[in-house]
């Protein structure tokens, strides 16, 4: 009888682990396909230099989010890019949105030397950077 109870308890746990593993694989497959597509199309993103001080990053967020076509709801609480909740991540999203809205020219990603153009997709978790 004890063996039957252990089997019944183990089954839901094993099923939950299997479903989690499957979801993780599907998510990674989507991420890998997106990164491959980005590399094939020559995609580029504008992100904040990680060494930039918080005052400059907050200035870049304010500057970027004031422009037409830049919708910074993504970095607001509840937005898909609110987490990770730090200045570098929020500035990177805002600066990339500005970069796209301004035309994706190299000079649109300068921000007084506090930005980088990258070709590796910076998306993380639910935060998908537009191309």
Secondary structure, DSSP 8 states (H G I E B T S, - for coil): -HHHHHHHHHHHHHHHHHHHHHHHHHHHHHHHHHHHHHHHHT--EEEE-TTS-HHHHHHHHHHHHTSTT--GGGGSTTSTT--S-SHHHHHHHHHHHHHHHHTS-GGGG-GGGTEEEESS---BTTB----
